[in-house]
């Protein structure tokens, strides 16, 4: 019980939203003052042709105040589902996995 109260106090101090459900990882393609847009690829099976095809998905996620300076366009980040915060925002940024520079080194 005491641990839950500590977590709630930390969330209030940091202005975090409770998370639940699915987590995704993707590249930041747009950045706004309090949100980011990430994009990632996934494979989808098509029954008619019995083949897989790649589909790109865009997700809008809330960007916490303590991470605004750390995350930029091109970074590889992790987001997790939360309650609906607005019409299009249903995810919150959890962590930065790789920076833009680290991704470029891997591609070369």
N, C-alpha and C positions, 0 to 999 in steps of 0.2 A: 504494500500500500504506500509506503514511504517513497519507494522507487518511482511509482507512477506520479506522485506529486512533484518529485524533482524534475521528471521529464516534462510535465505540464508547465512548470515554472520556466524551464529552459526554453520551451517553445514560445512562451509569451515574451520572454526577453529578446529572443532572436527573431520573433515574428514569423515562426514557421507554421506550416499547415500539417495536420496529421495525414499520414500516408497509408495506403493500403493497395492491394492488388498487384497489377503487372508492372514490370520494369522494362525499359527499353534503353538502348544505347544508339547514339547517332551523331552526325556532324551538325554543328550550328550553321544554318544558312542565312539567318536574319537575326538581328538583335535590336530590341526595343528597350525603353527605360526599365520596365518591370517584367518583361517576358522575352523568351527566345523561341525561335522556330527551328526544330531539328528535323533532319531527313535521314531515313535509313531504308535499305533494301531488304526485301524478304522474298522467299520463293513461294509461289502458289501453284497448286496442282490443277490442271485443266482436264476434266474427265473426257471431253469429246476427243481430244487429240492424244490423251494419255501422256502428256508431257508437263514439265514444269516451266514456268516463266517468272521473270523477275518483276516485282512490283515495288514502286517507291512510295513511301508513306511519309507524310508531313504531320508533325505534332507540335502544338503550341504548349509551352510550359512556363510556369511562373518562375521568375528569377529572384531568389532571396536577396535582400539588401547586402548581406555579408559576402555574396559571391559576384556582385555586379562588376567589380574591377578585375576579377580573376578570369572570367569567361569572355571570350571574343569570338568573332566569326571565324569558322574553320576549325574550332576545337572539337574534340570528341568527348561527349558528356553522357552521363547516365541520368535518366528521369524516372520517376515513379508516380503511379496513379494516385489521385487524391479525390476529395469531393469536388463537384463542379464549382469553380471559382468565378466563371463567367460563361458566356455563350460558347466560347471556343477553348477555354483553358480548363483542362482536367488533369494536368500533370504538374509536378514540381521538380526542379532540378535538384539532384541529390549530390552529385560529385562530378569533378572534371577528371577524366581518365587520361587524355593526352592533349597536349597543346598542338597548335597548328604546325610548329616547327618539327615536332617529333613525328608527325604523320608524313611530312614531306621527306624526311630521312628514310622512313620505311619504304616509301614508294620508289625512291631512287635505287 
